[in-house]
């Protein structure tokens, strides 16, 4: 997975016409870290690092999360991520209620737009069901 993601990252960087150092500066990440990722010498970056890369490369965060293996589907839309068969109706109801709460949502003191909320909802949906599945396997 590391090599595949590294190749993808390199392709995205080269499509933008950037050197490793240009991406490093734009994303506020060390050039050596980017080089190791691209060459498969470092594991998959953390989601925070992927967010920085996505913003610098001007690609959707969900796309990088998917390519890195954090999401299980290309389209991170909650309608396209069905609840796993093992999820109880209460699991589904509670999770949906949590995500659909229309109260004001802020990040780092800044109110989030409807689009931002939807993106967060999409990513959380994928990560939530993946985490629940991992926890079931451990038992």
N, CA, C and O atoms as a GROMACS GRO file, in nm:
protein
  556
    1UNK      N    1   0.083  -0.119   0.000
    1UNK     CA    2   0.000   0.000   0.000
    1UNK      C    3   0.087   0.126   0.000
    1UNK      O    4   0.054   0.224  -0.067
    2UNK      N    5   0.200   0.124   0.075
    2UNK     CA    6   0.287   0.241   0.082
    2UNK      C    7   0.340   0.279  -0.055
    2UNK      O    8   0.343   0.397  -0.091
    3UNK      N    9   0.383   0.179  -0.132
    3UNK     CA   10   0.439   0.207  -0.265
    3UNK      C   11   0.332   0.262  -0.359
    3UNK      O   12   0.358   0.354  -0.437
    4UNK      N   13   0.213   0.206  -0.352
    4UNK     CA   14   0.105   0.253  -0.438
    4UNK      C   15   0.071   0.398  -0.404
    4UNK      O   16   0.057   0.481  -0.494
    5UNK      N   17   0.058   0.427  -0.276
    5UNK     CA   18   0.027   0.564  -0.237
    5UNK      C   19   0.142   0.657  -0.274
    5UNK      O   20   0.119   0.768  -0.321
    6UNK      N   21   0.264   0.612  -0.253
    6UNK     CA   22   0.380   0.694  -0.288
    6UNK      C   23   0.384   0.728  -0.435
    6UNK      O   24   0.413   0.842  -0.472
    7UNK      N   25   0.355   0.631  -0.519
    7UNK     CA   26   0.351   0.655  -0.664
    7UNK      C   27   0.240   0.753  -0.699
    7UNK      O   28   0.258   0.841  -0.784
    8UNK      N   29   0.126   0.737  -0.634
    8UNK     CA   30   0.014   0.829  -0.658
    8UNK      C   31   0.052   0.971  -0.618
    8UNK      O   32   0.026   1.066  -0.692
    9UNK      N   33   0.113   0.986  -0.500
    9UNK     CA   34   0.154   1.118  -0.453
    9UNK      C   35   0.254   1.182  -0.549
    9UNK      O   36   0.244   1.301  -0.581
   10UNK      N   37   0.349   1.103  -0.594
   10UNK     CA   38   0.449   1.154  -0.689
   10UNK      C   39   0.382   1.201  -0.818
   10UNK      O   40   0.416   1.307  -0.871
   11UNK      N   41   0.288   1.123  -0.867
   11UNK     CA   42   0.215   1.159  -0.989
   11UNK      C   43   0.139   1.290  -0.970
   11UNK      O   44   0.140   1.377  -1.057
   12UNK      N   45   0.073   1.305  -0.855
   12UNK     CA   46  -0.002   1.428  -0.828
   12UNK      C   47   0.092   1.548  -0.822
   12UNK      O   48   0.062   1.654  -0.875
   13UNK      N   49   0.205   1.529  -0.757
   13UNK     CA   50   0.304   1.637  -0.745
   13UNK      C   51   0.357   1.675  -0.882
   13UNK      O   52   0.366   1.794  -0.915
   14UNK      N   53   0.394   1.575  -0.962
   14UNK     CA   54   0.450   1.602  -1.095
   14UNK      C   55   0.346   1.664  -1.188
   14UNK      O   56   0.380   1.748  -1.272
   15UNK      N   57   0.219   1.623  -1.175
   15UNK     CA   58   0.112   1.684  -1.256
   15UNK      C   59   0.101   1.833  -1.229
   15UNK      O   60   0.062   1.911  -1.316
   16UNK      N   61   0.134   1.872  -1.109
   16UNK     CA   62   0.130   2.013  -1.072
   16UNK      C   63   0.259   2.084  -1.116
   16UNK      O   64   0.268   2.207  -1.110
   17UNK      N   65   0.358   2.005  -1.161
   17UNK     CA   66   0.485   2.063  -1.205
   17UNK      C   67   0.575   2.103  -1.090
   17UNK      O   68   0.660   2.191  -1.106
   18UNK      N   69   0.556   2.040  -0.975
   18UNK     CA   70   0.630   2.077  -0.856
   18UNK      C   71   0.744   1.980  -0.828
   18UNK      O   72   0.737   1.862  -0.861
   19UNK      N   73   0.847   2.032  -0.765
   19UNK     CA   74   0.953   1.949  -0.711
   19UNK      C   75   0.908   1.902  -0.572
   19UNK      O   76   0.808   1.950  -0.518
   20UNK      N   77   0.983   1.810  -0.515
   20UNK     CA   78   0.954   1.765  -0.378
   20UNK      C   79   0.958   1.884  -0.283
   20UNK      O   80   0.872   1.898  -0.197
   21UNK      N   81   1.060   1.969  -0.300
   21UNK     CA   82   1.074   2.084  -0.210
   21UNK      C   83   0.959   2.184  -0.224
   21UNK      O   84   0.920   2.247  -0.126
   22UNK      N   85   0.906   2.198  -0.343
   22UNK     CA   86   0.792   2.289  -0.361
   22UNK      C   87   0.668   2.237  -0.289
   22UNK      O   88   0.596   2.313  -0.225
   23UNK      N   89   0.645   2.106  -0.299
   23UNK     CA   90   0.532   2.048  -0.226
   23UNK      C   91   0.557   2.058  -0.076
   23UNK      O   92   0.466   2.091   0.000
   24UNK      N   93   0.679   2.031  -0.035
   24UNK     CA   94   0.712   2.038   0.108
   24UNK      C   95   0.683   2.178   0.163
   24UNK      O   96   0.624   2.192   0.270
   25UNK      N   97   0.723   2.278   0.090
   25UNK     CA   98   0.700   2.416   0.135
   25UNK      C   99   0.551   2.449   0.136
   25UNK      O  100   0.501   2.508   0.232
   26UNK      N  101   0.480   2.411   0.032
   26UNK     CA  102   0.337   2.442   0.022
   26UNK      C  103   0.256   2.370   0.130
   26UNK      O  104   0.157   2.424   0.180
   27UNK      N  105   0.297   2.249   0.165
   27UNK     CA  106   0.222   2.169   0.263
   27UNK      C  107   0.278   2.179   0.404
   27UNK      O  108   0.222   2.124   0.498
   28UNK      N  109   0.390   2.250   0.419
   28UNK     CA  110   0.456   2.263   0.549
   28UNK      C  111   0.493   2.125   0.607
   28UNK      O  112   0.466   2.094   0.723
   29UNK      N  113   0.556   2.046   0.520
   29UNK     CA  114   0.603   1.911   0.554
   29UNK      C  115   0.748   1.903   0.508
   29UNK      O  116   0.785   1.971   0.411
   30UNK      N  117   0.830   1.824   0.572
   30UNK     CA  118   0.969   1.816   0.530
   30UNK      C  119   0.981   1.745   0.394
   30UNK      O  120   0.907   1.652   0.364
   31UNK      N  121   1.076   1.791   0.316
   31UNK     CA  122   1.101   1.731   0.185
   31UNK      C  123   1.145   1.586   0.197
   31UNK      O  124   1.110   1.503   0.113
   32UNK      N  125   1.223   1.557   0.301
   32UNK     CA  126   1.269   1.419   0.318
   32UNK      C  127   1.152   1.326   0.348
   32UNK      O  128   1.151   1.211   0.305
   33UNK      N  129   1.054   1.374   0.422
   33UNK     CA  130   0.935   1.293   0.451
   33UNK      C  131   0.860   1.263   0.322
   33UNK      O  132   0.818   1.150   0.299
   34UNK      N  133   0.842   1.363   0.238
   34UNK     CA  134   0.773   1.343   0.111
   34UNK      C  135   0.850   1.245   0.024
   34UNK      O  136   0.790   1.157  -0.038
   35UNK      N  137   0.981   1.259   0.018
   35UNK     CA  138   1.064   1.168  -0.061
   35UNK      C  139   1.049   1.024  -0.013
   35UNK      O  140   1.034   0.932  -0.094
   36UNK      N  141   1.053   1.005   0.119
   36UNK     CA  142   1.039   0.869   0.174
   36UNK      C  143   0.900   0.811   0.144
   36UNK      O  144   0.888   0.692   0.116
   37UNK      N  145   0.797   0.894   0.150
   37UNK     CA  146   0.661   0.848   0.118
   37UNK      C  147   0.655   0.806  -0.028
   37UNK      O  148   0.604   0.698  -0.060
   38UNK      N  149   0.705   0.891  -0.116
   38UNK     CA  150   0.700   0.862  -0.260
   38UNK      C  151   0.777   0.737  -0.297
   38UNK      O  152   0.739   0.666  -0.390
   39UNK      N  153   0.884   0.708  -0.225
   39UNK     CA  154   0.966   0.592  -0.255
   39UNK      C  155   0.926   0.467  -0.176
   39UNK      O  156   0.993   0.365  -0.184
   40UNK      N  157   0.817   0.475  -0.102
   40UNK     CA  158   0.768   0.360  -0.027
   40UNK      C  159   0.854   0.325   0.094
   40UNK      O  160   0.846   0.213   0.145
   41UNK      N  161   0.936   0.420   0.140
   41UNK     CA  162   1.024   0.394   0.253
   41UNK      C  163   0.962   0.437   0.385
   41UNK      O  164   1.019   0.415   0.492
   42UNK      N  165   0.848   0.497   0.377
   42UNK     CA  166   0.776   0.543   0.496
   42UNK      C  167   0.632   0.497   0.484
   42UNK      O  168   0.578   0.488   0.373
   43UNK      N  169   0.571   0.469   0.596
   43UNK     CA  170   0.432   0.425   0.594
   43UNK      C  171   0.337   0.532   0.545
   43UNK      O  172   0.378   0.642   0.508
   44UNK      N  173   0.212   0.498   0.545
   44UNK     CA  174   0.107   0.590   0.503
   44UNK      C  175   0.103   0.708   0.600
   44UNK      O  176   0.106   0.688   0.721
   45UNK      N  177   0.097   0.831   0.547
   45UNK     CA  178   0.092   0.948   0.635
   45UNK      C  179  -0.036   0.952   0.718
   45UNK      O  180  -0.137   0.893   0.682
   46UNK      N  181  -0.027   1.023   0.829
   46UNK     CA  182  -0.144   1.043   0.915
   46UNK      C  183  -0.244   1.134   0.844
   46UNK      O  184  -0.207   1.210   0.755
   47UNK      N  185  -0.372   1.125   0.884
   47UNK     CA  186  -0.473   1.211   0.822
   47UNK      C  187  -0.440   1.360   0.824
   47UNK      O  188  -0.472   1.432   0.729
   48UNK      N  189  -0.376   1.409   0.933
   48UNK     CA  190  -0.341   1.552   0.939
   48UNK      C  191  -0.244   1.588   0.828
   48UNK      O  192  -0.254   1.694   0.766
   49UNK      N  193  -0.149   1.499   0.802
   49UNK     CA  194  -0.050   1.522   0.696
   49UNK      C  195  -0.118   1.515   0.560
   49UNK      O  196  -0.087   1.594   0.471
   50UNK      N  197  -0.210   1.422   0.544
   50UNK     CA  198  -0.284   1.411   0.418
   50UNK      C  199  -0.365   1.538   0.391
   50UNK      O  200  -0.376   1.580   0.276
   51UNK      N  201  -0.421   1.597   0.495
   51UNK     CA  202  -0.497   1.720   0.477
   51UNK      C  203  -0.406   1.831   0.424
   51UNK      O  204  -0.444   1.904   0.333
   52UNK      N  205  -0.287   1.843   0.481
   52UNK     CA  206  -0.193   1.945   0.434
   52UNK      C  207  -0.156   1.922   0.288
   52UNK      O  208  -0.150   2.016   0.209
   53UNK      N  209  -0.133   1.796   0.254
   53UNK     CA  210  -0.098   1.763   0.115
   53UNK      C  211  -0.214   1.793   0.021
   53UNK      O  212  -0.194   1.848  -0.087
   54UNK      N  213  -0.335   1.757   0.063
   54UNK     CA  214  -0.453   1.779  -0.021
   54UNK      C  215  -0.472   1.928  -0.048
   54UNK      O  216  -0.500   1.968  -0.161
   55UNK      N  217  -0.457   2.009   0.055
   55UNK     CA  218  -0.473   2.153   0.037
   55UNK      C  219  -0.365   2.208  -0.056
   55UNK      O  220  -0.394   2.290  -0.143
   56UNK      N  221  -0.241   2.164  -0.037
   56UNK     CA  222  -0.132   2.213  -0.121
   56UNK      C  223  -0.150   2.170  -0.267
   56UNK      O  224  -0.127   2.249  -0.359
   57UNK      N  225  -0.190   2.045  -0.287
   57UNK     CA  226  -0.205   1.991  -0.423
   57UNK      C  227  -0.340   2.029  -0.486
   57UNK      O  228  -0.363   2.004  -0.605
   58UNK      N  229  -0.426   2.088  -0.406
   58UNK     CA  230  -0.560   2.127  -0.451
   58UNK      C  231  -0.640   2.006  -0.503
   58UNK      O  232  -0.701   2.010  -0.609
   59UNK      N  233  -0.636   1.900  -0.423
   59UNK     CA  234  -0.716   1.781  -0.452
   59UNK      C  235  -0.806   1.756  -0.330
   59UNK      O  236  -0.772   1.797  -0.219
   60UNK      N  237  -0.920   1.690  -0.350
   60UNK     CA  238  -1.008   1.663  -0.236
   60UNK      C  239  -0.938   1.578  -0.130
   60UNK      O  240  -0.870   1.480  -0.161
   61UNK      N  241  -0.956   1.617  -0.005
   61UNK     CA  242  -0.900   1.544   0.108
   61UNK      C  243  -0.945   1.398   0.106
   61UNK      O  244  -0.866   1.308   0.133
   62UNK      N  245  -1.072   1.376   0.073
   62UNK     CA  246  -1.126   1.240   0.070
   62UNK      C  247  -1.053   1.154  -0.032
   62UNK      O  248  -1.037   1.033  -0.011
   63UNK      N  249  -1.010   1.214  -0.141
   63UNK     CA  250  -0.937   1.140  -0.244
   63UNK      C  251  -0.806   1.086  -0.187
   63UNK      O  252  -0.771   0.970  -0.208
   64UNK      N  253  -0.732   1.172  -0.116
   64UNK     CA  254  -0.607   1.126  -0.055
   64UNK      C  255  -0.634   1.023   0.055
   64UNK      O  256  -0.561   0.925   0.068
   65UNK      N  257  -0.739   1.046   0.133
   65UNK     CA  258  -0.774   0.950   0.238
   65UNK      C  259  -0.806   0.814   0.178
   65UNK      O  260  -0.767   0.711   0.233
   66UNK      N  261  -0.874   0.812   0.066
   66UNK     CA  262  -0.907   0.688  -0.003
   66UNK      C  263  -0.781   0.620  -0.056
   66UNK      O  264  -0.759   0.501  -0.034
   67UNK      N  265  -0.699   0.696  -0.126
   67UNK     CA  266  -0.576   0.639  -0.184
   67UNK      C  267  -0.483   0.587  -0.076
   67UNK      O  268  -0.407   0.492  -0.098
   68UNK      N  269  -0.487   0.650   0.042
   68UNK     CA  270  -0.402   0.607   0.153
   68UNK      C  271  -0.459   0.486   0.225
   68UNK      O  272  -0.392   0.426   0.310
   69UNK      N  273  -0.583   0.449   0.192
   69UNK     CA  274  -0.643   0.331   0.253
   69UNK      C  275  -0.726   0.359   0.376
   69UNK      O  276  -0.773   0.266   0.441
   70UNK      N  277  -0.746   0.486   0.409
   70UNK     CA  278  -0.829   0.518   0.524
   70UNK      C  279  -0.977   0.500   0.495
   70UNK      O  280  -1.054   0.466   0.585
   71UNK      N  281  -1.017   0.522   0.372
   71UNK     CA  282  -1.156   0.504   0.331
   71UNK      C  283  -1.163   0.383   0.241
   71UNK      O  284  -1.066   0.350   0.173
   72UNK      N  285  -1.276   0.316   0.240
   72UNK     CA  286  -1.286   0.192   0.164
   72UNK      C  287  -1.345   0.212   0.026
   72UNK      O  288  -1.346   0.117  -0.053
   73UNK      N  289  -1.394   0.332  -0.007
   73UNK     CA  290  -1.455   0.354  -0.137
   73UNK      C  291  -1.403   0.485  -0.194
   73UNK      O  292  -1.362   0.574  -0.120
   74UNK      N  293  -1.405   0.495  -0.327
   74UNK     CA  294  -1.362   0.618  -0.394
   74UNK      C  295  -1.451   0.736  -0.356
   74UNK      O  296  -1.400   0.843  -0.322
   75UNK      N  297  -1.580   0.718  -0.360
   75UNK     CA  298  -1.671   0.827  -0.327
   75UNK      C  299  -1.705   0.818  -0.180
   75UNK      O  300  -1.766   0.721  -0.136
   76UNK      N  301  -1.667   0.916  -0.106
   76UNK     CA  302  -1.688   0.914   0.038
   76UNK      C  303  -1.822   0.978   0.074
   76UNK      O  304  -1.830   1.055   0.170
   77UNK      N  305  -1.924   0.949  -0.001
   77UNK     CA  306  -2.057   1.002   0.026
   77UNK      C  307  -2.130   0.903   0.115
   77UNK      O  308  -2.129   0.782   0.090
   78UNK      N  309  -2.194   0.955   0.220
   78UNK     CA  310  -2.259   0.864   0.314
   78UNK      C  311  -2.365   0.778   0.249
   78UNK      O  312  -2.391   0.667   0.296
   79UNK      N  313  -2.427   0.826   0.143
   79UNK     CA  314  -2.526   0.743   0.075
   79UNK      C  315  -2.459   0.622   0.009
   79UNK      O  316  -2.524   0.519  -0.010
   80UNK      N  317  -2.333   0.634  -0.025
   80UNK     CA  318  -2.262   0.528  -0.095
   80UNK      C  319  -2.184   0.438   0.000
   80UNK      O  320  -2.122   0.341  -0.044
   81UNK      N  321  -2.186   0.469   0.128
   81UNK     CA  322  -2.117   0.386   0.226
   81UNK      C  323  -2.225   0.320   0.310
   81UNK      O  324  -2.268   0.377   0.411
   82UNK      N  325  -2.269   0.203   0.271
   82UNK     CA  326  -2.375   0.138   0.348
   82UNK      C  327  -2.324   0.094   0.484
   82UNK      O  328  -2.206   0.064   0.501
   83UNK      N  329  -2.413   0.090   0.577
   83UNK     CA  330  -2.376   0.040   0.709
   83UNK      C  331  -2.343  -0.108   0.695
   83UNK      O  332  -2.409  -0.180   0.621
   84UNK      N  333  -2.241  -0.154   0.766
   84UNK     CA  334  -2.206  -0.296   0.759
   84UNK      C  335  -2.320  -0.384   0.809
   84UNK      O  336  -2.405  -0.339   0.886
   85UNK      N  337  -2.322  -0.506   0.765
   85UNK     CA  338  -2.428  -0.600   0.801
   85UNK      C  339  -2.436  -0.622   0.952
   85UNK      O  340  -2.544  -0.646   1.006
   86UNK      N  341  -2.323  -0.614   1.021
   86UNK     CA  342  -2.321  -0.641   1.164
   86UNK      C  343  -2.370  -0.523   1.248
   86UNK      O  344  -2.392  -0.539   1.368
   87UNK      N  345  -2.387  -0.403   1.188
   87UNK     CA  346  -2.430  -0.285   1.262
   87UNK      C  347  -2.577  -0.301   1.304
   87UNK      O  348  -2.663  -0.334   1.222
   88UNK      N  349  -2.603  -0.278   1.430
   88UNK     CA  350  -2.741  -0.288   1.478
   88UNK      C  351  -2.819  -0.165   1.435
   88UNK      O  352  -2.761  -0.064   1.394
   89UNK      N  353  -2.950  -0.174   1.443
   89UNK     CA  354  -3.032  -0.058   1.406
   89UNK      C  355  -3.003   0.059   1.500
   89UNK      O  356  -3.009   0.175   1.460
   90UNK      N  357  -2.972   0.028   1.625
   90UNK     CA  358  -2.936   0.135   1.720
   90UNK      C  359  -2.805   0.201   1.679
   90UNK      O  360  -2.793   0.324   1.685
   91UNK      N  361  -2.704   0.122   1.636
   91UNK     CA  362  -2.577   0.178   1.588
   91UNK      C  363  -2.604   0.278   1.476
   91UNK      O  364  -2.553   0.390   1.476
   92UNK      N  365  -2.684   0.234   1.380
   92UNK     CA  366  -2.714   0.317   1.263
   92UNK      C  367  -2.787   0.445   1.303
   92UNK      O  368  -2.753   0.554   1.257
   93UNK      N  369  -2.888   0.431   1.387
   93UNK     CA  370  -2.968   0.546   1.429
   93UNK      C  371  -2.884   0.647   1.507
   93UNK      O  372  -2.890   0.767   1.481
   94UNK      N  373  -2.805   0.597   1.602
   94UNK     CA  374  -2.723   0.686   1.684
   94UNK      C  375  -2.618   0.759   1.600
   94UNK      O  376  -2.594   0.878   1.619
   95UNK      N  377  -2.557   0.687   1.509
   95UNK     CA  378  -2.453   0.748   1.426
   95UNK      C  379  -2.514   0.853   1.334
   95UNK      O  380  -2.459   0.962   1.317
   96UNK      N  381  -2.627   0.820   1.274
   96UNK     CA  382  -2.694   0.915   1.183
   96UNK      C  383  -2.736   1.040   1.259
   96UNK      O  384  -2.719   1.152   1.210
   97UNK      N  385  -2.791   1.023   1.378
   97UNK     CA  386  -2.834   1.138   1.459
   97UNK      C  387  -2.714   1.227   1.492
   97UNK      O  388  -2.724   1.349   1.484
   98UNK      N  389  -2.605   1.167   1.529
   98UNK     CA  390  -2.485   1.244   1.563
   98UNK      C  391  -2.439   1.327   1.443
   98UNK      O  392  -2.404   1.444   1.459
   99UNK      N  393  -2.439   1.267   1.325
   99UNK     CA  394  -2.390   1.336   1.206
   99UNK      C  395  -2.487   1.441   1.153
   99UNK      O  396  -2.444   1.538   1.090
  100UNK      N  397  -2.615   1.423   1.179
  100UNK     CA  398  -2.713   1.515   1.122
  100UNK      C  399  -2.753   1.627   1.216
  100UNK      O  400  -2.838   1.709   1.181
  101UNK      N  401  -2.694   1.633   1.332
  101UNK     CA  402  -2.722   1.743   1.424
  101UNK      C  403  -2.689   1.874   1.354
  101UNK      O  404  -2.576   1.894   1.309
  102UNK      N  405  -2.787   1.963   1.344
  102UNK     CA  406  -2.768   2.087   1.269
  102UNK      C  407  -2.713   2.202   1.351
  102UNK      O  408  -2.713   2.316   1.304
  103UNK      N  409  -2.666   2.176   1.470
  103UNK     CA  410  -2.609   2.284   1.549
  103UNK      C  411  -2.484   2.340   1.481
  103UNK      O  412  -2.425   2.277   1.394
  104UNK      N  413  -2.446   2.460   1.523
  104UNK     CA  414  -2.328   2.522   1.464
  104UNK      C  415  -2.205   2.438   1.498
  104UNK      O  416  -2.183   2.401   1.613
  105UNK      N  417  -2.127   2.410   1.397
  105UNK     CA  418  -2.006   2.332   1.414
  105UNK      C  419  -1.888   2.422   1.385
  105UNK      O  420  -1.885   2.493   1.285
  106UNK      N  421  -1.790   2.416   1.474
  106UNK     CA  422  -1.672   2.500   1.457
  106UNK      C  423  -1.547   2.414   1.460
  106UNK      O  424  -1.544   2.308   1.523
  107UNK      N  425  -1.445   2.461   1.392
  107UNK     CA  426  -1.314   2.397   1.398
  107UNK      C  427  -1.213   2.505   1.425
  107UNK      O  428  -1.202   2.602   1.349
  108UNK      N  429  -1.138   2.490   1.532
  108UNK     CA  430  -1.034   2.586   1.568
  108UNK      C  431  -1.094   2.727   1.580
  108UNK      O  432  -1.029   2.826   1.544
  109UNK      N  433  -1.217   2.735   1.632
  109UNK     CA  434  -1.282   2.863   1.652
  109UNK      C  435  -1.347   2.924   1.530
  109UNK      O  436  -1.399   3.036   1.538
  110UNK      N  437  -1.345   2.854   1.417
  110UNK     CA  438  -1.402   2.907   1.292
  110UNK      C  439  -1.526   2.826   1.257
  110UNK      O  440  -1.520   2.703   1.249
  111UNK      N  441  -1.641   2.893   1.235
  111UNK     CA  442  -1.762   2.820   1.195
  111UNK      C  443  -1.742   2.750   1.060
  111UNK      O  444  -1.679   2.805   0.970
  112UNK      N  445  -1.795   2.630   1.049
  112UNK     CA  446  -1.781   2.554   0.925
  112UNK      C  447  -1.903   2.573   0.837
  112UNK      O  448  -2.016   2.582   0.885
  113UNK      N  449  -1.879   2.579   0.707
  113UNK     CA  450  -1.988   2.592   0.610
  113UNK      C  451  -2.060   2.458   0.595
  113UNK      O  452  -2.013   2.356   0.645
  114UNK      N  453  -2.172   2.460   0.527
  114UNK     CA  454  -2.246   2.336   0.500
  114UNK      C  455  -2.162   2.237   0.423
  114UNK      O  456  -2.167   2.117   0.449
  115UNK      N  457  -2.085   2.286   0.326
  115UNK     CA  458  -1.998   2.198   0.246
  115UNK      C  459  -1.890   2.136   0.334
  115UNK      O  460  -1.860   2.017   0.321
  116UNK      N  461  -1.831   2.216   0.424
  116UNK     CA  462  -1.730   2.163   0.515
  116UNK      C  463  -1.789   2.055   0.604
  116UNK      O  464  -1.728   1.950   0.626
  117UNK      N  465  -1.910   2.082   0.656
  117UNK     CA  466  -1.976   1.983   0.741
  117UNK      C  467  -2.000   1.853   0.665
  117UNK      O  468  -1.981   1.744   0.720
  118UNK      N  469  -2.042   1.863   0.539
  118UNK     CA  470  -2.069   1.743   0.459
  118UNK      C  471  -1.941   1.664   0.438
  118UNK      O  472  -1.942   1.541   0.447
  119UNK      N  473  -1.831   1.732   0.410
  119UNK     CA  474  -1.704   1.663   0.389
  119UNK      C  475  -1.662   1.590   0.516
  119UNK      O  476  -1.616   1.476   0.511
  120UNK      N  477  -1.678   1.658   0.630
  120UNK     CA  478  -1.644   1.595   0.758
  120UNK      C  479  -1.734   1.474   0.782
  120UNK      O  480  -1.687   1.368   0.824
  121UNK      N  481  -1.861   1.490   0.754
  121UNK     CA  482  -1.957   1.380   0.770
  121UNK      C  483  -1.917   1.260   0.684
  121UNK      O  484  -1.922   1.146   0.730
  122UNK      N  485  -1.879   1.286   0.560
  122UNK     CA  486  -1.840   1.179   0.468
  122UNK      C  487  -1.718   1.103   0.518
  122UNK      O  488  -1.714   0.980   0.518
  123UNK      N  489  -1.617   1.178   0.561
  123UNK     CA  490  -1.494   1.114   0.609
  123UNK      C  491  -1.521   1.038   0.738
  123UNK      O  492  -1.476   0.924   0.753
  124UNK      N  493  -1.595   1.099   0.830
  124UNK     CA  494  -1.626   1.031   0.956
  124UNK      C  495  -1.706   0.904   0.935
  124UNK      O  496  -1.684   0.805   1.005
  125UNK      N  497  -1.797   0.905   0.841
  125UNK     CA  498  -1.876   0.786   0.813
  125UNK      C  499  -1.786   0.670   0.774
  125UNK      O  500  -1.799   0.560   0.828
  126UNK      N  501  -1.696   0.693   0.682
  126UNK     CA  502  -1.604   0.588   0.640
  126UNK      C  503  -1.515   0.540   0.753
  126UNK      O  504  -1.498   0.419   0.772
  127UNK      N  505  -1.459   0.634   0.828
  127UNK     CA  506  -1.370   0.597   0.938
  127UNK      C  507  -1.444   0.527   1.051
  127UNK      O  508  -1.392   0.434   1.112
  128UNK      N  509  -1.566   0.571   1.080
  128UNK     CA  510  -1.644   0.512   1.187
  128UNK      C  511  -1.669   0.364   1.162
  128UNK      O  512  -1.643   0.280   1.249
  129UNK      N  513  -1.720   0.331   1.042
  129UNK     CA  514  -1.753   0.191   1.015
  129UNK      C  515  -1.626   0.106   1.007
  129UNK      O  516  -1.628  -0.011   1.044
  130UNK      N  517  -1.519   0.164   0.960
  130UNK     CA  518  -1.392   0.090   0.957
  130UNK      C  519  -1.344   0.060   1.098
  130UNK      O  520  -1.300  -0.052   1.127
  131UNK      N  521  -1.353   0.158   1.187
  131UNK     CA  522  -1.310   0.138   1.325
  131UNK      C  523  -1.398   0.037   1.397
  131UNK      O  524  -1.349  -0.048   1.471
  132UNK      N  525  -1.530   0.044   1.374
  132UNK     CA  526  -1.620  -0.053   1.436
  132UNK      C  527  -1.586  -0.195   1.391
  132UNK      O  528  -1.589  -0.289   1.470
  133UNK      N  529  -1.553  -0.210   1.262
  133UNK     CA  530  -1.518  -0.342   1.210
  133UNK      C  531  -1.390  -0.393   1.275
  133UNK      O  532  -1.381  -0.510   1.312
  134UNK      N  533  -1.291  -0.306   1.289
  134UNK     CA  534  -1.165  -0.346   1.353
  134UNK      C  535  -1.189  -0.389   1.497
  134UNK      O  536  -1.130  -0.487   1.543
  135UNK      N  537  -1.274  -0.317   1.568
  135UNK     CA  538  -1.303  -0.351   1.707
  135UNK      C  539  -1.374  -0.486   1.716
  135UNK      O  540  -1.350  -0.562   1.810
  136UNK      N  541  -1.461  -0.517   1.621
  136UNK     CA  542  -1.530  -0.646   1.621
  136UNK      C  543  -1.431  -0.760   1.599
  136UNK      O  544  -1.444  -0.867   1.659
  137UNK      N  545  -1.331  -0.737   1.512
  137UNK     CA  546  -1.231  -0.841   1.484
  137UNK      C  547  -1.145  -0.871   1.606
  137UNK      O  548  -1.100  -0.984   1.624
  138UNK      N  549  -1.121  -0.770   1.691
  138UNK     CA  550  -1.036  -0.786   1.809
  138UNK      C  551  -1.103  -0.872   1.916
  138UNK      O  552  -1.035  -0.934   1.997
  139UNK      N  553  -1.237  -0.875   1.916
  139UNK     CA  554  -1.310  -0.948   2.021
  139UNK      C  555  -1.311  -1.095   1.998
  139UNK      O  556  -1.368  -1.170   2.077
   0.00000   0.00000   0.00000
